[in-house]
Amino acid sequence: MTRIAYVDGRFVRLHEPAVAAEDRGFQFGDGVYEMVKVVDGIPRDLDRHLARLARSLAELGMTMPTSPAVLRAVAREVIRRNPLARATLYLQITRGTAPRAHPFPAGVRPTLVVAVRRALFPAAGERARGVAVALAPDLRWQRRDIKSTNLLPNLLARQRAVERGFREAWFVESDGTVTEATAANVFLVDGTGRLVTHPADRRILGGITRAVVLELARAAGIPVEERPFRVEELATAREAFLTGTTSLVLPVVRVEDRTVGDGRPGPVTRLLGRLYAEHSGLADLAGDYAQG
Ligand SMILES: Cc1ncc(COP(=O)(O)O)c(C=O)c1O
């Protein structure tokens, strides 16, 4: 199947060169993006993703290149031209193309890229049995709430983790606080049974999955606390998991050489994994979380 993307006003074959050499996204990482899950042609939690996109743009003094209605129509069309049962929709907006200079160019038109690819969810075994994660120093800037295309620290930390045989890496501040993972948010069930995750401030990306999982947890009567936690808390934590648009709810059973809880995905993780799969139209995946 030829994959079709929308680049700067045109539908093109995905691998066709279409972005200018002086696009500021390409030269500076001067852009923002969103990744949206698409199930059976329907983008999931799209309103929340578009709201976060608008916020990221506003925080960087960038403008939305189209009206929200046109953006939605383009997204629908790219999804229609790339029929996949389970996909991710990638939306990227850069400040535009201009001669290379640090100050923002005047009157430049933002570049919009919309593409779709097959979704790569964690394997059934990973969701059923959990994964191991590494720890990595959080070397990123102080505005991690902006979903910018500048992902070098995330790439470096993930690459190092993968080379060491880990599935993901948790970012750790110099005081031991766990902020988030390289492409996901982090949750613990603490020693008192409370579900804990870092507050959605400037030190983490406020994940859409994180927000949905918090709502599902509250609705299920699970006590929730949005507070920073440190690596040492793993000594008493009962469970841990990651959340993300493509990670879904992914149980974490080992952090470096420390086993989390009894080394198996716990009941809170498995319940939230099932509820999130159902929320996302992925009910067939829900059973994997039941196997523990
Ligand atoms: C650094 C980071 N944190 C958290 C997330 C999870 O966000 P979401 O649930 O919106 O996919 C992502 C997703 O890519 C991410 O890159």
The ligand as an ORCA input file, in Angstrom:
! r2SCAN-3c Opt
* xyz 0 1
  C       7.782     12.497     27.017
  C       6.406     11.925     26.904
  N       5.650     11.802     28.013
  C       4.413     11.288     27.968
  C       3.860     10.831     26.778
  C       2.487     10.237     26.771
  O       1.575     11.129     26.205
  P       0.232     10.617     25.527
  O      -0.490      9.812     26.551
  O      -0.485     11.873     25.181
  O       0.625      9.805     24.346
  C       4.600     10.950     25.594
  C       4.033     10.517     24.327
  O       4.647     10.536     23.292
  C       5.905     11.519     25.659
  O       6.648     11.646     24.542
*
